[in-house]
């Protein structure tokens, strides 16, 4: 199959059947990418493929559990067979358990870690095995503010995201040592209004919710797409992400005490947990659940920081122009 002339290439999104991944699949397709979606749920895969087709781009959905490296390799072969060489690979697939550490079943903790951490390892390996010999391509790791600051009830998720950072830093140094032209980027996210909170495994009495402020997934997907357009090493998305990361670097003990007081109640709504749609830890939840969760009325569609990320080039030009004007005025004043 030959790509249409206007195609920008082939992008892979793991976990692209729902949540942020689903929003990113649509965003990349709208920007001219042919998109391959890797996920477990057939209904969500079919919906994502329809989203891409609606933009006029090509799509393929591959059933894949990213925690199994053989499945990821097979999926990558399938994508390149159907669509062509992969130019962009986005690791986004995740799952989690909302529970205190001591009441989390060991097998559930390990399962969340295998998907959320080893899924990134497996995806990165599959991508680099194809990109490095061609000396081109980009891997994007979807990270989190929780890659830098652990919070209560999410030890498996926070530990996995911390691990992704260390793993990615190691890979980047190896690519630099080799003189490779392949880029690896990390984009760290705030709390988002995604499907995660409707199907996460939980032992809590109330329905889980993201830590406020809550951002719509499309706003965050737009930032990821901008990183695909202009690769950069690390990007923090949202004012809350910046505050969390910088705060943890400067006042970690204070954050420990604050989160001990507010972190558990702040991650639960007033609804009973029985109102959730199911659990996706071990099996996909049937149905096409789209990108959004249940918090549209409280979610930000953008923010000043996200606007600035999406207009970096223009802002840089303004800053350079202002600096040049200032330098000219100072020089003129000195001559006088």
C-alpha positions in Angstrom: 0.0 0.0 0.0 1.5 3.4 -1.1 0.9 6.4 1.1 -1.0 9.3 -0.5 1.3 12.1 -1.7 0.3 14.4 1.2 1.2 11.9 3.9 3.7 13.0 6.5 4.6 9.4 7.3 3.5 6.6 9.7 2.9 7.2 13.4 2.2 4.5 16.0 0.3 5.3 19.2 0.1 2.6 21.9 -3.0 2.9 24.0 -4.6 4.8 21.2 -8.1 3.4 21.6 -9.1 5.7 24.5 -8.1 8.7 26.6 -5.2 10.8 25.7 -4.0 8.3 23.1 -7.4 8.5 21.3 -7.2 12.3 21.2 -3.6 12.1 19.9 -4.6 9.6 17.2 -7.1 12.1 15.9 -4.7 15.0 16.2 -1.9 13.3 14.3 -4.3 12.2 11.5 -5.6 15.7 11.2 -2.0 16.9 10.7 -1.4 14.5 7.9 0.0 11.3 9.5 -1.1 7.8 8.7 -1.7 6.3 12.1 -1.4 2.8 13.6 -3.2 2.2 16.9 -2.0 -0.5 19.3 -4.4 -1.5 22.1 -6.3 -4.4 23.6 -9.9 -3.4 23.1 -11.3 -4.2 19.7 -14.2 -1.8 20.0 -12.0 1.2 20.8 -9.5 0.2 18.1 -12.3 0.2 15.5 -13.4 3.6 16.7 -9.9 5.0 16.5 -9.5 3.6 13.0 -12.8 5.3 12.0 -11.5 8.6 13.4 -8.4 8.4 11.3 -10.3 7.4 8.1 -12.6 10.4 8.6 -9.6 12.7 8.1 -8.7 11.0 4.8 -5.6 9.3 6.3 -4.8 5.6 6.4 -5.1 3.7 9.6 -4.6 0.2 11.0 -5.7 -1.1 14.4 -3.7 -3.9 15.9 -4.8 -5.9 19.0 -1.7 -5.9 21.3 -0.9 -6.2 25.0 2.2 -3.9 25.2 3.4 -5.8 28.3 4.3 -8.7 26.1 7.3 -7.9 24.0 6.6 -10.6 21.4 3.2 -9.0 20.7 4.7 -5.6 20.3 7.3 -6.8 17.8 4.6 -8.7 15.8 2.5 -5.5 15.9 5.4 -3.4 14.6 6.0 -5.8 11.8 2.3 -5.7 10.9 2.2 -1.9 10.8 5.2 -1.6 8.5 3.8 -4.3 6.3 0.5 -2.4 5.9 1.5 1.2 6.1 5.2 1.5 5.6 8.2 2.5 7.8 7.4 3.9 11.2 8.6 7.5 11.6 7.0 8.3 14.9 6.3 5.9 17.8 4.3 7.3 20.8 4.3 5.2 24.0 1.1 6.0 25.8 -0.5 2.8 27.0 -1.0 2.5 30.8 -3.1 1.0 33.5 -3.2 1.5 37.2 -4.5 0.5 40.6 -6.0 3.0 43.0 -5.3 1.5 46.4 -3.0 1.9 49.4 0.2 0.0 48.8 -0.3 -2.6 51.5 -3.8 -3.5 50.3 -2.8 -3.7 46.6 -2.6 -7.4 45.5 1.0 -8.2 44.4 -0.2 -9.5 41.1 -2.1 -6.3 40.4 0.9 -4.2 41.3 3.0 -6.2 38.9 0.5 -6.1 36.2 0.2 -2.3 36.4 4.0 -2.1 36.3 4.3 -4.4 33.3 1.9 -2.3 31.2 2.9 1.2 32.4 6.7 0.7 32.5 7.6 -2.4 30.5 5.1 -1.4 27.9 7.2 1.6 27.2 10.4 -0.5 27.2 8.9 -2.9 24.7 7.5 -0.1 22.5 10.8 1.8 22.6 12.7 -1.4 21.7 10.5 -2.2 18.7 10.7 1.4 17.5 14.5 1.7 17.8 15.1 -1.6 16.2 13.5 -0.2 13.0 14.6 3.4 13.3 18.2 3.2 14.3 19.3 1.2 11.1 17.5 3.9 9.0 19.0 6.7 11.1 15.8 8.6 11.4 12.6 8.6 13.5 11.3 9.8 16.8 10.0 8.0 20.0 7.8 10.1 22.3 7.2 8.9 25.9 4.1 10.1 27.5 5.1 10.9 31.0 3.5 12.6 34.0 4.1 15.0 36.8 3.9 11.9 38.9 7.1 10.7 37.3 8.8 13.2 39.7 6.4 13.3 42.7 4.7 10.2 44.1 1.2 10.6 45.6 -0.8 8.3 47.8 -2.9 5.5 46.3 -0.9 5.3 43.1 2.4 3.6 44.1 2.4 1.3 41.0 1.7 4.1 38.5 4.1 6.6 40.1 6.8 4.0 40.4 6.4 3.1 36.7 6.5 6.6 35.5 9.6 7.3 37.6 11.2 4.2 36.0 10.3 5.5 32.5 12.3 8.6 33.1 15.4 6.8 34.2 15.1 4.2 31.3 14.6 7.0 28.7 17.6 9.0 30.0 19.8 5.9 29.6 18.5 5.3 26.0 19.1 8.9 25.1 22.8 8.8 26.2 23.3 5.6 24.2 21.9 7.1 21.0 24.1 10.2 21.5 27.1 8.0 21.9 26.2 6.3 18.6 25.8 9.6 16.9 22.2 8.5 15.9 19.8 11.0 14.4 16.8 9.3 16.1 15.1 11.5 18.6 13.6 10.5 21.9 11.3 12.9 23.7 9.4 12.9 27.0 6.2 14.9 27.5 5.0 15.0 31.1 1.3 15.5 31.6 -1.0 17.0 34.3 -4.3 15.4 35.5 -6.6 14.9 32.5 -10.2 14.1 31.9 -9.7 10.7 30.4 -11.3 7.3 30.6 -8.7 6.1 33.1 -10.8 7.1 36.1 -13.9 5.2 35.0 -12.2 1.9 34.7 -9.1 1.8 36.9 -9.0 -1.0 39.4 -9.8 0.5 42.8 -10.3 -0.6 46.4 -11.6 2.8 47.4 -15.2 3.3 48.4 -15.7 6.3 46.0 -15.3 6.9 42.3 -11.7 8.0 41.5 -10.9 11.4 40.0 -7.8 13.2 38.7 -6.1 15.7 40.8 -7.2 19.2 39.9 -6.7 21.2 37.8 -8.1 18.9 35.1 -7.1 19.4 31.5 -9.0 18.1 28.4 -7.0 15.4 26.5 -7.1 17.4 23.2 -5.2 20.3 24.7 -2.4 17.9 25.9 -2.5 16.0 22.5 -1.8 19.2 20.7 1.4 19.7 22.7 2.5 16.2 21.9 1.9 16.8 18.2 4.0 20.0 18.5 6.8 17.9 19.9 6.4 15.5 17.0 6.7 18.5 14.6 9.7 20.0 16.5 11.4 17.4 18.6 12.7 18.5 22.0 14.1 16.5 24.9 11.6 17.2 27.7 8.3 19.1 27.8 6.2 19.9 30.9 2.5 20.3 30.1 0.3 22.5 32.3 0.9 24.9 35.1 0.2 22.2 37.7 2.9 19.9 36.2 5.5 22.7 36.5 4.5 23.4 40.1 4.6 19.8 41.0 8.0 19.1 39.6 9.6 22.3 40.8 7.9 22.0 44.2 9.2 18.5 44.7 12.7 19.7 44.0 12.6 22.4 46.6 10.1 21.5 49.3 9.6 17.7 49.1 9.0 17.2 52.9 6.2 19.8 52.9 4.6 18.1 49.9 4.8 14.8 51.7 2.7 16.2 54.6 0.3 18.0 52.3 -0.4 14.9 50.3 -0.8 12.8 53.4 -3.6 15.1 54.5 -5.3 15.8 51.1 -4.2 13.2 48.6 -6.6 10.4 49.4 -9.8 12.4 49.6 -8.7 14.6 46.7 -8.6 11.6 44.4 -12.2 10.5 45.0 -15.5 12.0 44.0 -18.8 11.8 46.0 -20.0 9.0 43.8 -19.8 5.4 44.8 -17.2 3.2 43.1 -20.0 1.0 41.8 -20.9 3.6 39.2 -17.6 3.0 37.3 -17.8 1.3 33.9 -15.6 -1.7 34.8 -11.9 -2.6 35.3 -9.3 -2.6 32.5 -6.3 -3.8 34.5 -6.3 -7.4 33.2 -8.8 -7.2 30.3 -10.1 -4.4 28.0 -13.5 -3.0 29.0 -15.9 -3.7 26.1 -17.2 -0.8 24.1 -15.7 2.3 22.4 -15.1 4.8 25.3 -13.5 7.6 23.3 -11.0 10.2 24.8 -13.0 11.9 27.5 -13.8 10.8 31.0 -16.6 12.1 33.2 -15.2 15.5 34.2 -16.0 17.7 31.2 -17.6 20.4 33.4 -14.4 20.8 35.4 -11.7 20.4 32.6 -9.6 23.1 31.0 -9.5 23.1 27.2 -6.3 25.1 27.3 -4.2 27.3 29.6 -1.7 30.1 29.3 1.2 27.6 29.6 -0.2 25.3 27.0 -0.8 28.3 24.7 2.8 29.3 25.1 4.1 25.8 24.3 2.1 25.8 21.1 3.4 29.2 20.1 7.0 28.8 21.1 8.3 29.9 17.7 6.3 33.1 17.6 7.2 33.9 21.2 10.8 33.3 20.5 10.7 35.7 17.5 9.0 38.4 19.7 11.6 37.9 22.4 14.5 38.1 19.9 13.0 41.2 18.3 12.5 42.9 21.7 16.1 42.1 22.7 17.4 43.5 19.4 15.3 46.7 19.8 16.5 47.1 23.4 20.1 46.6 22.3 19.7 49.1 19.6 18.2 51.7 21.9 21.0 51.2 24.5 23.7 51.5 21.8 22.1 54.6 20.5 21.9 56.1 24.0 25.6 55.2 24.6 26.7 57.0 21.4 24.8 60.1 22.5 
